[in-house]
Amino acid sequence: MRLGFRALAAMGIPEQLAQVQEKVRGAVAARAAAVTTPEAPVRLVAVSKTKPVEDLKAAYDAGHRHFGENYVQELVEKSPQMPADVQWHFIGHLQSNKVGMLVKGCPGLTCLETIDSEKLARTVDKAWKAAYPERPLGVMVQVNSSGEETKNGVEPSEVADLCKVIATECEGLRLVGLMTIGAPDYSGCRTEDFETLKRCRAEAAAAIGVETDALELSMGMSADYENAIREGSTSVRVGSSIFGARHYPAKS
């Protein structure tokens, strides 16, 4: 049974992190048993938006290294306060006019998971090559797998073409996979959204001439990461189950 936020509050961040890590391992084992394949590791990205740096350091001291942020300003403020080996994932909607701030303000950026247009891909490519020509930036294409107008992301029919542009024309970027948020139901993201993302991955892999497994799937959050892993996710984005409920400042 999933713990509520009040129960989580009685635990420390290292304990909450360990609990999530154990559930990730259990879901990985269940997936391997179901499809009779060797267990493949799944990345856990600890999503720390609105949380103080002290909370991130508690997770870091417990051995965690992958952290995700939704807001550019918050990421560029936190990253200099954390050790240099932190691997940062940007998982929020990125506007083109914020690309320069993100690239210059977070040299430890490991993956930008929310490329949702060719324009954004080329803008990020240009900025990253100018700042860090020695290494490409890992990126994922965000897919609007649910068709909701309120969701960001590329339409499934456009995914393969955008992936081909990134893989063949953006020298500063390295296409690592696809990401989706999906539409929530009572148990988390709908399974059909996971299926859509897997179909898009197969089409993208064929378009750029790589094996399907060469592209990652970033799907699953606090409400549904175990199911997402069983459905094939290779990276999950978990925030409140590790850090507790988020607290947003009151609007003036």
C-alpha positions in Angstrom: 0.0 0.0 0.0 1.3 3.4 -1.0 2.2 5.7 2.0 0.4 9.0 2.3 2.2 12.3 2.6 1.6 12.3 6.4 3.3 9.0 6.8 6.1 10.1 4.5 6.7 13.2 6.6 7.5 10.9 9.6 10.3 9.4 7.6 13.6 11.0 6.5 14.5 11.6 2.9 17.1 8.8 2.9 14.5 6.3 4.1 12.0 7.5 1.6 14.5 7.3 -1.2 15.5 3.8 -0.1 11.9 2.8 -0.2 11.4 4.0 -3.7 14.6 2.4 -4.8 13.4 -0.9 -3.4 10.1 -0.6 -5.3 12.0 0.2 -8.5 14.1 -3.0 -8.0 10.9 -5.0 -7.4 9.2 -3.7 -10.5 12.3 -4.4 -12.6 12.4 -8.0 -11.3 8.7 -8.4 -12.0 9.2 -7.2 -15.6 12.1 -9.5 -16.2 10.1 -12.5 -14.9 7.1 -11.6 -17.0 9.0 -11.4 -20.3 11.7 -13.9 -19.3 14.6 -11.5 -20.1 17.6 -10.4 -18.0 16.9 -7.6 -15.5 17.8 -4.2 -17.0 18.5 -1.3 -14.8 16.1 1.6 -14.5 17.2 5.1 -13.8 15.5 6.9 -10.9 15.4 10.7 -11.3 14.6 12.4 -8.0 12.4 15.4 -8.9 13.1 18.2 -6.5 11.1 21.1 -7.7 10.2 23.6 -5.0 12.4 21.7 -2.5 15.3 23.3 -0.7 18.9 22.4 -1.5 19.2 20.8 1.9 16.7 18.2 0.8 18.7 17.4 -2.3 21.8 17.1 -0.3 20.2 14.6 2.0 19.4 12.4 -1.0 22.9 13.0 -2.4 24.5 12.0 0.8 22.4 8.8 0.6 24.1 8.0 -2.7 21.7 9.5 -5.2 23.1 11.3 -8.2 20.2 11.9 -10.8 18.0 14.9 -10.0 15.3 16.5 -12.1 14.0 20.1 -12.1 10.9 21.6 -13.9 11.9 25.3 -13.8 14.9 26.9 -15.4 15.4 29.5 -12.7 15.2 26.9 -9.9 17.7 24.6 -11.7 20.3 27.3 -12.3 20.0 28.4 -8.7 20.4 25.0 -7.2 23.1 23.4 -9.5 26.0 25.6 -8.2 25.1 24.6 -4.7 25.4 20.9 -5.3 28.5 18.7 -6.0 29.8 18.6 -9.5 29.0 15.0 -10.1 25.2 15.5 -9.9 23.6 14.5 -13.2 20.8 17.0 -13.8 17.7 16.3 -15.9 15.5 19.2 -17.1 11.9 17.8 -17.2 9.8 20.9 -17.5 8.5 22.8 -20.6 11.4 24.8 -22.1 10.8 28.1 -23.9 13.3 29.1 -26.6 14.1 32.3 -24.8 15.2 30.4 -21.7 17.6 28.1 -23.5 20.6 30.3 -23.0 19.9 30.7 -19.3 19.6 26.9 -18.9 22.7 26.0 -20.9 25.0 28.6 -19.3 23.6 28.2 -15.8 23.8 24.4 -15.6 27.0 23.0 -17.1 26.2 19.7 -15.3 23.0 19.2 -17.4 22.9 15.6 -18.4 19.6 15.3 -20.2 17.0 17.7 -21.5 13.9 15.5 -21.6 11.4 17.9 -23.2 12.4 18.7 -26.8 9.0 19.2 -28.4 9.7 21.0 -31.7 12.4 21.2 -34.4 12.8 24.9 -33.5 13.6 24.1 -29.9 16.0 21.3 -30.9 18.0 23.6 -33.2 18.0 26.4 -30.6 19.4 24.1 -27.9 21.8 22.5 -30.4 23.3 25.9 -31.3 23.6 27.1 -27.7 25.1 23.9 -26.4 27.7 23.6 -29.2 28.8 27.2 -28.5 29.1 26.5 -24.7 30.4 22.9 -24.6 31.7 21.9 -28.0 33.6 18.9 -26.5 30.5 17.0 -25.5 27.0 16.5 -26.8 23.9 17.0 -24.6 21.6 14.1 -24.2 18.0 14.9 -25.1 14.6 13.2 -25.3 11.7 14.0 -27.5 8.6 14.7 -25.4 5.5 13.0 -26.8 1.9 14.1 -26.2 0.8 10.5 -25.9 -2.7 11.4 -24.5 -3.8 14.0 -27.1 -4.7 16.4 -24.3 -4.6 20.1 -25.4 -3.1 21.1 -22.0 -0.1 18.7 -22.4 3.1 19.7 -24.1 4.8 17.4 -26.5 5.0 16.3 -30.1 2.1 14.5 -31.7 2.9 10.8 -32.1 2.8 11.1 -35.9 5.6 13.7 -35.8 7.9 11.9 -33.5 10.0 10.0 -36.0 10.7 13.0 -38.2 11.8 15.1 -35.2 14.0 12.3 -34.0 15.6 12.1 -37.4 16.4 15.8 -37.4 18.0 15.6 -34.0 20.0 12.4 -34.9 21.3 13.6 -38.3 21.4 17.4 -38.2 22.0 18.5 -34.5 25.7 17.7 -33.8 25.6 19.1 -30.3 22.8 16.8 -29.3 22.6 13.1 -28.6 19.1 11.6 -29.0 18.7 9.2 -26.0 15.0 8.5 -26.1 11.4 9.5 -25.7 9.5 11.0 -22.7 5.8 11.3 -21.9 3.7 12.5 -19.0 0.4 10.9 -20.1 -3.1 11.4 -18.9 -3.8 10.4 -15.3 -6.4 7.9 -14.3 -7.1 6.6 -10.8 -3.9 4.6 -10.7 -1.5 6.9 -12.5 -0.7 7.3 -16.2 -2.9 5.3 -18.6 -1.4 2.1 -20.0 -2.5 3.1 -23.5 -0.2 6.2 -23.2 2.7 3.8 -22.4 1.8 1.8 -25.4 1.8 4.9 -27.6 5.3 5.8 -26.4 6.6 2.4 -27.1 5.1 2.5 -30.6 6.7 5.9 -31.2 10.0 4.5 -30.1 9.9 1.7 -32.6 9.0 4.1 -35.4 11.8 6.5 -34.3 14.4 3.8 -34.1 13.5 2.6 -37.6 13.7 6.1 -38.9 17.3 6.7 -37.6 18.5 3.1 -38.2 19.1 1.9 -34.6 17.8 -1.0 -32.5 14.6 -0.2 -30.6 16.3 -0.8 -27.3 18.9 1.9 -28.1 16.3 4.5 -27.3 15.2 5.0 -23.7 11.6 5.5 -22.4 11.1 8.1 -19.7 7.6 7.4 -18.4 6.2 7.1 -14.9 6.0 9.4 -11.9 5.2 9.0 -8.1 1.7 7.7 -8.8 2.6 5.1 -11.4 6.3 4.4 -11.6 6.1 0.8 -10.7 3.5 0.1 -13.4 5.5 2.2 -15.9 8.6 0.0 -15.2 6.6 -3.1 -15.8 5.4 -1.6 -19.1 9.0 -1.0 -20.2 10.1 2.3 -18.8 13.9 2.7 -18.5 13.8 6.0 -16.5 11.2 7.2 -13.9 10.7 10.7 -12.5 9.7 10.5 -8.8 9.3 13.6 -6.6 6.8 13.6 -3.8 7.4 9.9 -2.9 11.0 10.9 -2.1 10.8 14.5 -0.9 7.2 14.7 0.3 4.4 17.0 -0.8 5.4 20.1 -2.7 4.7 23.5 -1.3 4.1 26.3 -3.8 4.4 30.0 -2.8 1.1 31.8 -2.4 0.2 33.9 -5.4 0.1 37.7 -4.7 
